[in-house]
Amino acid sequence: MAPLSRGALAMMLAGLSMLGPLSIDTYLPAFGAIQGSLQASPLEVQQSLTFYMLAFAGMVLWHGAISDTFGRRNVILVSLLMFAIGSLGCASAHTVHYLWFFRIMQGVSAGAGVVISRAIIRDLYSDAAAARLLSLVTMIFSIAPAVAPILGGWIVIWFDWRSIFLFLAFYTVILLAFCYWRLPETLPVEKRQPFNPRFLASSYGQILRSPLFHIKAGIVALNFAGLFLFITAAPEMLPKQLHLGPSQFGWLFIPCVSGIFMGALAANRIAGKVTFARQIGIGFAFLLCAASVNVVYHLFLPPSLPWSVLPLFFYTFGMSLVGPGATLLALDLFPHIRGTVASCQSFASTLLGAVVAGVISPLLSGSVLWLASGQLGFTALALALWLLSRRFRHRLLGAIKA
């Protein structure tokens, strides 16, 4: 197997990471069509997203640990096959309950790409090189959330909602073939960990007992929740608050993804030139300013384009500056079980995302002001955790010197 260049590896890892947003964002414009076709209520269709997120969160906790034992490549190949089967099942569902089942199958398998991609990057690179590759993957990956809802809207208009899942199956089969032929194994056999209950309990115990892990994982999870709040509210907010149709979801997603792309590009350029702490501080300045402006605007003015969505560009720009540093700092807490750490970190983000999709978003989606306030609350909590981590770190360094 010929070695991949850094660019080709970034493309492959980004393609794997895209499964998550593609399986969410492409079918959001089809909620109305699914309701009519399956004779389901809006809440029942919304729960297909909630069940997906819960399955994603539950299994993402294990993808990394399994890859620490059986290798990165094997876990990815099996997960891609399972996701393709789940996509075909969604396309053939004749009741909303069948749709729930196959969405759960998608959720169980979709998280392998994003979790194991982080572990692969840390297997191969360190420090600034790892940060640059991670930001490059983020830049490529950011295409998916921008294209997915627009593509989903077009597919619904031109074909039907089932074709969205057929597209996902086709994409996954192509990715499976590419990974089968070109994806390298980055975890040698001699570095793999035993897969037994005692070792797993010990590994998860180390991670879950670490206050620093919870703090650093919470930073990424809370900032993501601030974005995911708007994404999951889109089927309700965009038609009712901004009077947009299924093919116009790009009004929300293009600013978000443009910010992710530009923020990842900035993170790539400054990697190694400034400390992670300074980069994260700059990112939080963008996050807080964007969320605050959105709240102030909607306190005095009604929702309108482009002002209701423009702050999301700056929010996601800041999120992309904070993300790589916070992610790598968390992975480096336990370098001998990075796959397991990546799983726990993704679990935190996904579990909070499931709560946002199933509980918080339905409560706040009736008002853009409420959504903006929720976003500000999430990023303010993330900043509080970052400041706490700095204080905790200084205290530990002081104890070591003493």
Phi, psi and chi 1 to 4 in degrees:
 res  aa     phi    psi   chi1   chi2   chi3   chi4
   1 MET       -  119.4 -175.8 -177.1  -64.0      -
   2 ALA   -68.5  138.4      -      -      -      -
   3 PRO   -65.7  144.5   22.3  -31.7      -      -
   4 LEU   -85.1  144.3  -71.7  170.9      -      -
   5 SER   -69.9  165.4   66.0      -      -      -
   6 ARG   -60.8  -40.0 -177.7  177.4  -62.1 -170.2
   7 GLY   -64.6  -43.2      -      -      -      -
   8 ALA   -66.2  -39.0      -      -      -      -
   9 LEU   -64.1  -41.6  179.5   62.6      -      -
  10 ALA   -61.2  -41.1      -      -      -      -
  11 MET   -61.4  -44.5  -71.9  -75.7  -68.3      -
  12 MET   -65.4  -46.6 -180.0 -179.6  -72.2      -
  13 LEU   -66.1  -36.8  -62.7 -178.5      -      -
  14 ALA   -65.4  -40.6      -      -      -      -
  15 GLY   -60.2  -39.1      -      -      -      -
  16 LEU   -66.8  -42.6  -68.8  168.0      -      -
  17 SER   -67.7  -23.8  -59.8      -      -      -
  18 MET   -68.3  -19.3  -76.8  179.2 -176.1      -
  19 LEU   -56.7  -39.8  -81.3 -177.2      -      -
  20 GLY   -60.9  -60.0      -      -      -      -
  21 PRO   -64.1  -34.3   16.8  -29.3      -      -
  22 LEU   -63.5  -40.0  -77.2  175.1      -      -
  23 SER   -74.7  -12.2   56.8      -      -      -
  24 ILE   -99.7  -55.8  -65.8  172.9      -      -
  25 ASP   -74.2  -29.5  -61.0  -20.6      -      -
  26 THR   -68.2  -30.0   48.0      -      -      -
  27 TYR   -99.0   -1.5   96.2  125.9      -      -
  28 LEU   -59.5  -42.8  -69.6  178.8      -      -
  29 PRO   -68.1  -10.8  -20.3   32.6      -      -
  30 ALA   -96.9    5.8      -      -      -      -
  31 PHE   -55.7  -45.1  -89.1   27.9      -      -
  32 GLY   -63.1  -42.1      -      -      -      -
  33 ALA   -65.7  -38.7      -      -      -      -
  34 ILE   -65.4  -40.9  -64.7  172.5      -      -
  35 GLN   -57.0  -47.9  -69.3  171.7   29.8      -
  36 GLY   -68.1  -41.8      -      -      -      -
  37 SER   -67.9  -41.7  174.7      -      -      -
  38 LEU   -98.0    4.1  -59.6 -177.3      -      -
  39 GLN    52.3   49.7  -61.8 -178.5  -18.2      -
  40 ALA  -112.8  159.1      -      -      -      -
  41 SER   -81.6  161.2   69.1      -      -      -
  42 PRO   -56.5  -38.3  -26.6   34.8      -      -
  43 LEU   -65.9  -39.7  179.9   59.2      -      -
  44 GLU   -63.3  -39.7  -73.7  176.4  -36.2      -
  45 VAL   -69.6  -39.6  177.3      -      -      -
  46 GLN   -59.3  -36.2  174.6   73.7   25.9      -
  47 GLN   -68.5  -21.3  -67.2  -48.9  -52.7      -
  48 SER   -62.9  -30.6   69.2      -      -      -
  49 LEU   -76.2  -41.2  175.9   58.2      -      -
  50 THR   -62.9  -44.6  -57.1      -      -      -
  51 PHE   -64.6  -38.4  -71.5  137.6      -      -
  52 TYR   -59.6  -47.5  166.6   89.7      -      -
  53 MET   -64.6  -39.6  -66.6  -63.4  -62.6      -
  54 LEU   -65.4  -42.4  -70.9  172.0      -      -
  55 ALA   -64.9  -41.9      -      -      -      -
  56 PHE   -58.8  -47.9 -171.2  104.9      -      -
  57 ALA   -65.1  -41.6      -      -      -      -
  58 GLY   -64.2  -43.8      -      -      -      -
  59 MET   -82.1  -28.8 -169.1   60.0 -164.1      -
  60 VAL   -63.0  -20.5   84.6      -      -      -
  61 LEU   -68.1  -18.8 -169.2   58.9      -      -
  62 TRP  -111.1  -20.2  -62.9   97.2      -      -
  63 HIS   -55.1  -46.6  -72.4  -52.9      -      -
  64 GLY   -66.1  -42.4      -      -      -      -
  65 ALA   -63.3  -40.6      -      -      -      -
  66 ILE   -65.0  -39.3  -64.9  170.8      -      -
  67 SER   -71.3  -26.8   76.1      -      -      -
  68 ASP   -65.0  -23.2  -79.1  -19.4      -      -
  69 THR   -98.7  -48.4  -61.6      -      -      -
  70 PHE  -101.1   -1.9  -61.4  104.7      -      -
  71 GLY    98.9  151.0      -      -      -      -
  72 ARG   -67.3  -46.0  -43.5  -61.4 -169.5 -155.1
  73 ARG   -61.6  -46.8  170.8 -175.3  160.3   86.1
  74 ASN   -61.7  -42.4  -67.2  -29.6      -      -
  75 VAL   -65.9  -39.6  177.5      -      -      -
  76 ILE   -65.1  -43.9  -76.7  179.1      -      -
  77 LEU   -62.9  -44.5  -66.5  178.8      -      -
  78 VAL   -65.0  -40.3  171.4      -      -      -
  79 SER   -65.3  -39.9  -62.8      -      -      -
  80 LEU   -63.5  -41.0  -72.7  172.5      -      -
  81 LEU   -62.1  -43.2  179.1   61.0      -      -
  82 MET   -65.5  -39.5 -172.1  174.1 -178.5      -
  83 PHE   -65.2  -39.2 -173.4   89.0      -      -
  84 ALA   -61.8  -41.8      -      -      -      -
  85 ILE   -64.3  -43.2  -66.0  170.7      -      -
  86 GLY   -62.5  -37.0      -      -      -      -
  87 SER   -65.3  -42.3  -61.0      -      -      -
  88 LEU   -64.8  -36.1  -67.9  173.5      -      -
  89 GLY   -64.8  -41.4      -      -      -      -
  90 CYS   -62.1  -40.1  -71.4      -      -      -
  91 ALA   -64.8  -27.3      -      -      -      -
  92 SER  -101.5    3.2   61.5      -      -      -
  93 ALA   -61.9  134.0      -      -      -      -
  94 HIS  -110.5   -5.2   59.5  -81.4      -      -
  95 THR  -138.1  161.5   70.6      -      -      -
  96 VAL   -66.4  -26.0   72.5      -      -      -
  97 HIS   -70.6  -37.5  -56.3  100.4      -      -
  98 TYR   -64.5  -38.9  -83.1   90.6      -      -
  99 LEU   -60.7  -43.7 -178.9   64.0      -      -
 100 TRP   -55.6  -47.1  -70.8   -9.3      -      -
 101 PHE   -59.4  -48.6  175.0   81.3      -      -
 102 PHE   -75.5  -26.1  -72.5  110.0      -      -
 103 ARG   -67.0  -35.6  -73.7  -68.9  -74.1  167.6
 104 ILE   -63.2  -41.0  -70.3  171.3      -      -
 105 MET   -62.1  -40.5 -177.0  178.9  -70.7      -
 106 GLN   -63.0  -43.8  -75.8 -173.7  -46.3      -
 107 GLY   -62.8  -37.9      -      -      -      -
 108 VAL   -62.0  -33.9  164.8      -      -      -
 109 SER  -102.6  -21.4   52.9      -      -      -
 110 ALA   -68.4  -26.6      -      -      -      -
 111 GLY   -76.3  -13.8      -      -      -      -
 112 ALA   -59.3  -40.7      -      -      -      -
 113 GLY   -60.8  -51.0      -      -      -      -
 114 VAL   -69.9  -36.6   67.0      -      -      -
 115 VAL   -69.9  -52.3  170.9      -      -      -
 116 ILE   -72.0  -27.3  -62.0  175.0      -      -
 117 SER   -59.5  -42.0  -68.7      -      -      -
 118 ARG   -63.5  -41.6  -66.2  173.4 -174.3  171.4
 119 ALA   -65.9  -38.9      -      -      -      -
 120 ILE   -62.1  -43.9  -71.2  173.1      -      -
 121 ILE   -59.6  -44.0  -70.0  171.3      -      -
 122 ARG   -74.6  -25.4 -146.8   58.1  174.6  114.8
 123 ASP   -62.9  -38.9  -72.3  -19.4      -      -
 124 LEU   -95.5  -29.7  -62.4  174.0      -      -
 125 TYR  -134.4  164.2  -58.9   98.5      -      -
 126 SER  -137.5  157.9   60.7      -      -      -
 127 ASP    51.1 -124.8  -59.0  -31.3      -      -
 128 ALA   -63.1  -38.0      -      -      -      -
 129 ALA   -62.8  -41.4      -      -      -      -
 130 ALA   -65.8  -41.2      -      -      -      -
 131 ALA   -63.4  -40.2      -      -      -      -
 132 ARG   -65.2  -43.5  -81.3 -167.1  -71.0  -91.2
 133 LEU   -66.9  -40.0 -177.0   56.2      -      -
 134 LEU   -63.5  -40.7 -175.5   57.7      -      -
 135 SER   -69.5  -33.7   60.3      -      -      -
 136 LEU   -65.2  -43.1 -179.0   57.7      -      -
 137 VAL   -59.8  -42.1  168.6      -      -      -
 138 THR   -62.5  -40.7  -57.4      -      -      -
 139 MET   -59.8  -47.0  -72.9  166.5   57.3      -
 140 ILE   -69.0  -43.7  -57.1  168.8      -      -
 141 PHE   -60.0  -31.7  154.6   84.9      -      -
 142 SER   -64.8  -14.5   66.8      -      -      -
 143 ILE   -62.5  -36.5  -63.6  170.0      -      -
 144 ALA   -60.2  -52.2      -      -      -      -
 145 PRO   -63.1  -24.1  -22.1   33.7      -      -
 146 ALA   -77.6  -44.5      -      -      -      -
 147 VAL   -80.4  -35.5  171.9      -      -      -
 148 ALA   -57.1  -52.4      -      -      -      -
 149 PRO   -67.2  -33.1   22.2  -32.4      -      -
 150 ILE   -67.9  -45.2  -59.8  171.1      -      -
 151 LEU   -61.6  -43.4  179.4   62.7      -      -
 152 GLY   -60.8  -40.7      -      -      -      -
 153 GLY   -62.9  -41.9      -      -      -      -
 154 TRP   -64.6  -42.8  -72.7  -14.9      -      -
 155 ILE   -62.5  -42.0  -68.9  174.6      -      -
 156 VAL   -61.9  -40.6  168.4      -      -      -
 157 ILE   -71.8  -43.5  -67.9  171.5      -      -
 158 TRP   -82.0  -35.1  -67.6  -17.9      -      -
 159 PHE  -122.7 -110.0  -57.8  100.6      -      -
 160 ASP  -156.8  176.3   60.8   15.8      -      -
 161 TRP   -65.9  -27.8   66.5  -92.0      -      -
 162 ARG   -65.1  -29.5  -61.8  179.4 -170.5  -83.6
 163 SER   -66.0  -23.9  -61.3      -      -      -
 164 ILE   -61.5  -44.5  -67.1  172.9      -      -
 165 PHE   -74.6  -29.1  -67.7  103.4      -      -
 166 LEU   -65.6  -38.6  -68.2  176.0      -      -
 167 PHE   -61.7  -43.6  161.5   74.9      -      -
 168 LEU   -62.0  -39.5  -70.1  175.2      -      -
 169 ALA   -63.4  -44.1      -      -      -      -
 170 PHE   -62.4  -46.2  176.1   76.3      -      -
 171 TYR   -58.4  -42.6  172.3   84.4      -      -
 172 THR   -68.1  -38.8  -51.7      -      -      -
 173 VAL   -64.4  -42.2  169.1      -      -      -
 174 ILE   -61.3  -44.4  -63.2  -63.3      -      -
 175 LEU   -65.0  -39.6 -168.9   57.5      -      -
 176 LEU   -60.6  -44.9  175.6   61.4      -      -
 177 ALA   -63.5  -42.6      -      -      -      -
 178 PHE   -63.3  -45.8 -172.1   46.7      -      -
 179 CYS   -66.6  -36.2  -70.1      -      -      -
 180 TYR   -61.2  -39.9 -179.9   80.1      -      -
 181 TRP   -87.6  -28.9  -69.2  109.9      -      -
 182 ARG  -122.7  -18.5  -60.8  -57.1  -52.3  -83.6
 183 LEU   -71.3  121.9 -179.9   65.4      -      -
 184 PRO   -82.1  159.1   30.4  -33.9      -      -
 185 GLU   -91.8  119.6  177.5   53.5   70.5      -
 186 THR  -101.1   -3.8   61.2      -      -      -
 187 LEU  -114.2  101.5 -174.2   66.7      -      -
 188 PRO   -60.1  155.5  -18.0   29.3      -      -
 189 VAL   -58.2  -39.1  173.7      -      -      -
 190 GLU   -68.4  -15.8   62.7  -88.3   14.8      -
 191 LYS   -99.8    1.8  -69.0 -173.0  177.3 -179.6
 192 ARG   -78.9  155.6  -63.4 -179.1 -172.5  178.4
 193 GLN  -104.7  151.0  -56.3  -66.0  -20.1      -
 194 PRO   -67.4  142.3   23.6  -32.9      -      -
 195 PHE  -102.1   84.1 -167.3   78.3      -      -
 196 ASN  -141.2  156.0   61.7   63.1      -      -
 197 PRO   -56.0  -39.5  -26.1   34.4      -      -
 198 ARG   -65.7  -45.9  179.7  175.4  -63.5  178.7
 199 PHE   -66.9  -41.9 -179.5   80.8      -      -
 200 LEU   -62.4  -44.3  -73.7  174.4      -      -
 201 ALA   -60.8  -40.2      -      -      -      -
 202 SER   -65.0  -42.6  172.4      -      -      -
 203 SER   -65.0  -50.5  -63.2      -      -      -
 204 TYR   -65.2  -34.5  -77.6  110.0      -      -
 205 GLY   -62.9  -43.6      -      -      -      -
 206 GLN   -58.2  -45.5  -70.3  178.9   62.4      -
 207 ILE   -68.5  -50.3  -63.0  167.8      -      -
 208 LEU   -71.9  -18.7  -62.8  177.8      -      -
 209 ARG   -86.9   -4.6  -74.4 -165.5  -58.5  -92.1
 210 SER   -88.0  112.4  168.1      -      -      -
 211 PRO   -59.7  -37.2  -20.3   31.1      -      -
 212 LEU   -64.2  -36.7  -91.4  178.0      -      -
 213 PHE   -62.8  -48.4  168.2   77.5      -      -
 214 HIS   -60.2  -38.5  -70.5  -70.5      -      -
 215 ILE   -65.7  -49.3  -69.6  169.0      -      -
 216 LYS   -71.6  -36.2  -69.1  175.8  179.9  178.4
 217 ALA   -67.0  -36.4      -      -      -      -
 218 GLY   -65.6  -32.5      -      -      -      -
 219 ILE   -59.9  -50.6  -67.8  166.8      -      -
 220 VAL   -66.5  -42.8  177.0      -      -      -
 221 ALA   -64.1  -43.0      -      -      -      -
 222 LEU   -70.3  -40.0  -73.3  164.2      -      -
 223 ASN   -64.0  -41.0  -75.6  -28.2      -      -
 224 PHE   -63.8  -39.2  170.8   74.0      -      -
 225 ALA   -60.8  -35.9      -      -      -      -
 226 GLY   -62.2  -35.7      -      -      -      -
 227 LEU   -76.7  -44.2  170.2   62.3      -      -
 228 PHE   -64.5  -26.1 -159.6   58.4      -      -
 229 LEU   -57.5  -45.4 -177.9   60.9      -      -
 230 PHE   -71.7  -38.2  -86.9   85.6      -      -
 231 ILE   -63.4  -47.3  -68.9  174.2      -      -
 232 THR   -73.8  -21.8   52.4      -      -      -
 233 ALA   -83.3   -8.1      -      -      -      -
 234 ALA   -56.0  -45.1      -      -      -      -
 235 PRO   -61.0  -25.4  -24.0   34.9      -      -
 236 GLU   -94.1  -44.2  177.4   78.0   11.3      -
 237 MET   -73.5  -47.5  179.6 -166.5   74.1      -
 238 LEU   -63.1  -45.8  -64.8 -175.6      -      -
 239 PRO   -69.4  -39.1  -16.4   30.3      -      -
 240 LYS   -90.2  -36.4  -65.8 -175.7  178.1  178.8
 241 GLN   -92.0  -36.6  -60.2  -68.4  -41.1      -
 242 LEU  -114.8   -0.2  -62.8  175.6      -      -
 243 HIS    57.8   47.4  -47.5  -66.9      -      -
 244 LEU  -107.5  149.8  -60.5  175.6      -      -
 245 GLY   -93.2  178.2      -      -      -      -
 246 PRO   -58.2  -31.9  -23.5   33.0      -      -
 247 SER   -86.0    2.8   62.6      -      -      -
 248 GLN  -112.1   16.6  -63.5  176.1  -62.7      -
 249 PHE   -65.7  -14.7  -86.0   43.3      -      -
 250 GLY   -60.4  -23.0      -      -      -      -
 251 TRP   -58.0  -33.5  -87.3  104.1      -      -
 252 LEU   -88.3  -44.9  174.5   67.3      -      -
 253 PHE   -79.2  -33.1  -73.3   88.3      -      -
 254 ILE   -64.5  -46.5  -70.6  175.9      -      -
 255 PRO   -59.9  -39.7  -23.5   33.8      -      -
 256 CYS   -61.8  -48.7  -68.6      -      -      -
 257 VAL   -73.9  -33.7  174.3      -      -      -
 258 SER   -61.0  -40.6  -61.2      -      -      -
 259 GLY   -65.2  -41.7      -      -      -      -
 260 ILE   -60.3  -45.7  -67.7  172.3      -      -
 261 PHE   -63.9  -49.4 -178.9   89.3      -      -
 262 MET   -67.6  -37.2  -64.3  -55.2  -64.0      -
 263 GLY   -65.5  -40.9      -      -      -      -
 264 ALA   -66.1  -37.2      -      -      -      -
 265 LEU   -63.3  -43.5  178.7   61.7      -      -
 266 ALA   -63.4  -41.8      -      -      -      -
 267 ALA   -63.6  -38.0      -      -      -      -
 268 ASN   -63.8  -39.8 -176.3  -87.4      -      -
 269 ARG   -73.2  -33.4  -69.1  -70.1 -176.0  -93.1
 270 ILE   -96.2   -2.3   65.5  176.8      -      -
 271 ALA   -58.8  127.3      -      -      -      -
 272 GLY    87.5  -13.9      -      -      -      -
 273 LYS   -96.8  -26.9  -61.4  176.6 -177.9  176.7
 274 VAL  -130.3  160.3  -58.6      -      -      -
 275 THR   -72.0  158.5   63.9      -      -      -
 276 PHE   -57.4  -38.0  -77.4  154.6      -      -
 277 ALA   -62.8  -43.0      -      -      -      -
 278 ARG   -68.1  -41.8 -178.1  167.3  177.8   77.7
 279 GLN   -60.7  -43.1 -179.7  176.9  -36.6      -
 280 ILE   -66.8  -38.8  -70.2  171.0      -      -
 281 GLY   -61.3  -42.8      -      -      -      -
 282 ILE   -63.0  -41.5  -65.3  170.1      -      -
 283 GLY   -60.0  -42.1      -      -      -      -
 284 PHE   -67.2  -30.1  -91.1  115.7      -      -
 285 ALA   -61.7  -43.0      -      -      -      -
 286 PHE   -65.7  -44.3  -82.7   95.1      -      -
 287 LEU   -59.0  -50.7  -74.9  161.4      -      -
 288 LEU   -68.3  -40.9  -72.7  170.4      -      -
 289 CYS   -63.6  -44.4  -72.6      -      -      -
 290 ALA   -63.2  -48.4      -      -      -      -
 291 ALA   -65.5  -38.2      -      -      -      -
 292 SER   -66.5  -43.1  -60.8      -      -      -
 293 VAL   -61.3  -40.1  165.9      -      -      -
 294 ASN   -62.8  -40.8 -146.9    6.1      -      -
 295 VAL   -65.8  -47.9  169.2      -      -      -
 296 VAL   -62.3  -42.6  171.1      -      -      -
 297 TYR   -58.0  -48.3  175.2   86.4      -      -
 298 HIS   -79.6  -10.0  -70.1   99.3      -      -
 299 LEU   -68.6  -31.5  -86.5  172.2      -      -
 300 PHE  -114.6  -19.2  -60.3  101.8      -      -
 301 LEU  -130.3  151.4  -64.4  168.5      -      -
 302 PRO   -74.6  160.2   27.3  -34.7      -      -
 303 PRO   -58.6  137.4  -22.0   32.7      -      -
 304 SER  -159.7  160.5   64.4      -      -      -
 305 LEU   -96.5  141.2  -65.5  173.2      -      -
 306 PRO   -94.0    4.2   36.0  -36.2      -      -
 307 TRP   -66.2  -28.7  -48.7  113.2      -      -
 308 SER   -74.1  -19.8  -67.6      -      -      -
 309 VAL  -113.0  -17.6  -64.5      -      -      -
 310 LEU   -59.8  -40.4 -173.5   59.1      -      -
 311 PRO   -59.5  -22.6  -26.0   36.1      -      -
 312 LEU   -66.6  -26.9  -65.4  174.7      -      -
 313 PHE   -60.5  -47.7  169.7   85.8      -      -
 314 PHE   -73.1  -31.4  -62.6   97.9      -      -
 315 TYR   -63.6  -49.5 -176.3   91.1      -      -
 316 THR   -71.3  -27.5   52.8      -      -      -
 317 PHE   -59.6  -49.1 -176.3   93.4      -      -
 318 GLY   -64.2  -38.2      -      -      -      -
 319 MET   -60.5  -38.7 -166.0  175.4   75.3      -
 320 SER   -72.9  -22.9  -70.9      -      -      -
 321 LEU   -76.2  -38.3  -73.7  178.8      -      -
 322 VAL   -74.7  -39.7  171.8      -      -      -
 323 GLY   -56.6  -54.3      -      -      -      -
 324 PRO   -59.1  -46.2  -24.0   33.7      -      -
 325 GLY   -63.4  -46.8      -      -      -      -
 326 ALA   -64.3  -37.6      -      -      -      -
 327 THR   -65.0  -49.1  -63.1      -      -      -
 328 LEU   -67.2  -35.6  -66.6  174.5      -      -
 329 LEU   -63.3  -36.6  -72.6  172.6      -      -
 330 ALA   -69.5  -43.6      -      -      -      -
 331 LEU   -62.4  -33.9  -70.2  176.3      -      -
 332 ASP   -77.5   -5.7  -73.5  -13.3      -      -
 333 LEU   -66.6  -32.4  -69.2  172.9      -      -
 334 PHE  -137.4   76.8  -56.7   94.5      -      -
 335 PRO   -65.0  -22.3   20.0  -30.9      -      -
 336 HIS   -80.9  -12.8   61.2  -64.4      -      -
 337 ILE  -135.6   52.1   46.4  170.8      -      -
 338 ARG   -61.5  -35.9  -72.5 -166.2 -178.4  107.8
 339 GLY   -60.8  -43.6      -      -      -      -
 340 THR   -65.8  -40.1  -51.9      -      -      -
 341 VAL   -62.7  -43.9  177.9      -      -      -
 342 ALA   -60.5  -37.5      -      -      -      -
 343 SER   -63.8  -47.4  -83.0      -      -      -
 344 CYS   -63.5  -38.3  -68.0      -      -      -
 345 GLN   -65.5  -45.7 -170.8  178.9   42.7      -
 346 SER   -66.1  -34.9  -64.8      -      -      -
 347 PHE   -60.3  -42.5  173.3   78.4      -      -
 348 ALA   -61.2  -46.5      -      -      -      -
 349 SER   -64.9  -42.6  -65.8      -      -      -
 350 THR   -72.7  -38.9  -50.5      -      -      -
 351 LEU   -63.5  -43.5 -176.3   61.1      -      -
 352 LEU   -64.3  -37.4 -176.6   55.3      -      -
 353 GLY   -61.5  -38.8      -      -      -      -
 354 ALA   -65.3  -39.7      -      -      -      -
 355 VAL   -64.4  -41.0  173.6      -      -      -
 356 VAL   -61.8  -47.2  168.3      -      -      -
 357 ALA   -66.2  -40.0      -      -      -      -
 358 GLY   -90.2  -24.0      -      -      -      -
 359 VAL  -124.7  -57.1  179.8      -      -      -
 360 ILE   -72.7  -45.5  -59.7  175.5      -      -
 361 SER   -60.1  -47.5  177.5      -      -      -
 362 PRO   -59.0  -31.6  -25.6   35.2      -      -
 363 LEU   -73.4  -33.8  -69.8  175.0      -      -
 364 LEU  -102.6  -11.2  -57.5 -177.0      -      -
 365 SER   -69.9   -8.7   58.6      -      -      -
 366 GLY   -76.4   -8.2      -      -      -      -
 367 SER  -148.2  131.7  165.1      -      -      -
 368 VAL   -67.0  -32.1 -177.5      -      -      -
 369 LEU   -62.4  -43.3  173.3   60.3      -      -
 370 TRP   -63.1  -42.3  -64.4  -13.0      -      -
 371 LEU   -62.7  -44.7  -69.1  170.0      -      -
 372 ALA   -63.0  -39.3      -      -      -      -
 373 SER   -65.7  -40.5  -60.1      -      -      -
 374 GLY   -61.8  -41.8      -      -      -      -
 375 GLN   -62.5  -44.0 -175.3  178.2   74.2      -
 376 LEU   -61.4  -40.2  178.8   59.6      -      -
 377 GLY   -62.6  -42.4      -      -      -      -
 378 PHE   -63.3  -47.5  -81.6  127.7      -      -
 379 THR   -72.6  -28.2 -161.1      -      -      -
 380 ALA   -65.5  -39.8      -      -      -      -
 381 LEU   -65.1  -39.5  -74.8  173.2      -      -
 382 ALA   -61.6  -42.3      -      -      -      -
 383 LEU   -63.1  -40.6  176.1   61.1      -      -
 384 ALA   -60.0  -40.2      -      -      -      -
 385 LEU   -66.3  -39.9  -72.3 -177.2      -      -
 386 TRP   -63.1  -44.1  169.5 -116.1      -      -
 387 LEU   -64.4  -37.0  -64.1  175.5      -      -
 388 LEU   -65.1  -39.7 -179.7   61.7      -      -
 389 SER   -64.4  -37.6   75.5      -      -      -
 390 ARG   -65.3  -42.2  -59.6  -68.3  -67.6  165.5
 391 ARG   -66.7  -40.8  177.7 -177.3 -120.9  175.0
 392 PHE   -63.1  -41.4 -166.1   83.0      -      -
 393 ARG   -65.0  -45.1 -179.2  173.9  177.3  -86.8
 394 HIS   -62.0  -36.5  -70.7  -43.2      -      -
 395 ARG   -66.2  -41.8 -174.2  177.7  -61.5  173.2
 396 LEU   -64.5  -42.3  -76.4  177.9      -      -
 397 LEU   -63.4  -37.8  -70.4  174.8      -      -
 398 GLY   -64.3  -39.1      -      -      -      -
 399 ALA   -66.2  -38.8      -      -      -      -
 400 ILE   -66.3  -42.6  -68.2  171.9      -      -
 401 LYS   -65.9  -35.0  -70.5  177.9 -178.8  177.7
 402 ALA   -68.4      -      -      -      -      -
